[in-house]
C-alpha cells in the first residue's frame, strides 16, 4: 500500500505502509533511540505527533504486553526507514505492523529518514499528514498547510485516565490486543 507523508514546508515523501490505512495529521518529530519503539509509541508525551525513528531497522522484536507505557499507542503516526515484519522475541505477542493496524495507527517505511531528521533538526518540528487515501502531492500540501497546529492544545486531557486507580499489579487484560 502506498503512503504519502507531506510536510507544511512543501516536502513530500512516498513510501510503503505497514500500519493502518487512512489519513492523519500531526506534528512530525524524531527519536534517536536504537530500541524501545514500543515504549515510544505508547508514551503519552508523543500524543498528536508523527514520530520518525532515526535507527534504520524497526520491528525486529515485535510487540509484547509488558513494555507499554500506556494502554494504547499515543502517537498519531509512525515513520521508519525499514520495517522488519518477522520478529524474534519470546515475549512478543504480535508483529509491530499487526499491532499498529489493530490500533489504527498509520505507519510508513521506505523513505529517507536521515533527510527528514536533518530537515526537522534545522527547521524545527512541523505539521505533517500521512495518507493512504489522498495521493496527490499538491492536495496533501494544501491540506497540511490548512491543518491546525499543536500549539495551545491541552493534550493532558486527551491522554489522562478518566478516573484515578490504584496500581498494585499489572492487569494485562487492559493491555490486550484489540479483537
Long-range contacts (C-beta under 8 A, 24 or more apart in sequence): 1-132, 2-132, 2-135, 3-106, 3-107, 3-108, 3-130, 3-131, 3-132, 4-129, 4-130, 4-131, 4-132, 4-134, 4-135, 4-137, 4-140, 5-50, 5-79, 5-108, 5-111, 5-116, 5-128, 5-129, 5-130, 6-128, 6-129, 6-131, 6-137, 6-140, 6-141, 6-143, 6-144, 7-119, 7-126, 7-127, 7-128, 7-144, 8-126, 8-127, 8-128, 8-141, 8-144, 8-145, 8-147, 9-119, 9-123, 9-126, 10-141, 11-119, 12-137, 12-140, 12-141, 13-108, 13-111, 13-112, 13-116, 14-111, 15-108, 15-109, 15-110, 15-111, 16-108, 16-109, 16-110, 17-106, 17-107, 17-108, 17-109, 17-132, 18-59, 18-83, 18-85, 18-96, 18-97, 18-100, 18-107, 18-108, 18-109, 19-77, 19-78, 19-97, 19-100, 19-101, 19-105, 19-106, 19-107, 20-100, 20-101, 20-103, 20-104, 20-105, 20-106, 20-107, 21-106, 21-132, 21-133, 22-104, 22-106, 22-131, 22-132, 22-133, 23-106, 23-129, 23-130, 23-131, 23-132, 23-133, 23-134, 24-50, 24-76, 24-77, 24-106, 24-129, 24-130, 24-131, 25-76, 25-127, 25-128, 25-129, 25-143, 25-144, 25-147, 25-148, 26-50, 26-75, 26-76, 26-77, 26-127, 26-128, 26-130, 26-150, 27-125, 27-126, 27-127, 27-128, 27-149, 27-150, 28-52, 28-79, 28-116, 28-120, 28-125, 28-126, 28-127, 28-128, 29-120, 29-125, 30-54, 30-113, 30-116, 30-117, 30-120, 30-121, 35-61, 36-67, 37-96, 38-63, 38-64, 38-67, 38-68, 38-96, 39-67, 39-68, 39-69, 40-75, 41-73, 41-74, 41-75, 41-78, 41-100, 41-105, 42-68, 42-69, 42-70, 42-71, 42-72, 42-73, 42-74, 43-69, 43-70, 43-74, 44-69, 44-70, 44-74, 44-155, 44-159, 44-160, 45-74, 46-74, 46-75, 47-74, 47-75, 47-76, 47-155, 47-158, 47-159, 48-76, 48-150, 48-153, 48-155, 48-158, 49-75, 49-76, 49-125, 49-150, 50-75, 50-76, 50-77, 50-78, 50-79, 50-128, 50-130, 51-75, 51-77, 51-78, 51-79, 52-79, 52-80, 52-113, 52-116, 52-117, 52-120, 53-78, 53-79, 53-80, 53-81, 53-113, 54-113, 54-114, 54-117, 55-81, 56-80, 56-81, 56-82, 56-113, 57-81, 57-82, 57-84, 58-82, 58-83, 58-84, 58-96, 59-83, 59-84, 59-85, 59-87, 59-95, 59-96, 59-97, 60-84, 60-86, 60-87, 60-88, 61-87, 61-88, 61-89, 61-92, 62-87, 62-88, 62-89, 62-92, 62-93, 62-94, 62-95, 62-96, 63-87, 63-92, 63-93, 63-94, 63-95, 63-96, 63-98, 63-99, 64-89, 64-91, 64-92, 64-93, 65-93, 65-172, 65-175, 65-176, 66-91, 66-170, 66-172, 67-91, 68-175, 70-159, 71-174, 71-175, 72-103, 73-99, 73-100, 73-103, 73-105, 74-159, 75-105, 76-105, 76-130, 77-105, 77-106, 77-107, 77-108, 77-128, 77-130, 78-105, 78-106, 78-107, 78-108, 79-107, 79-108, 79-109, 79-111, 79-113, 79-116, 79-130, 80-107, 80-108, 80-109, 80-113, 81-109, 81-110, 81-111, 81-112, 81-113, 81-114, 82-109, 82-110, 83-107, 83-109, 93-177, 94-177, 99-177, 102-177, 102-178, 103-178, 106-130, 106-131, 106-132
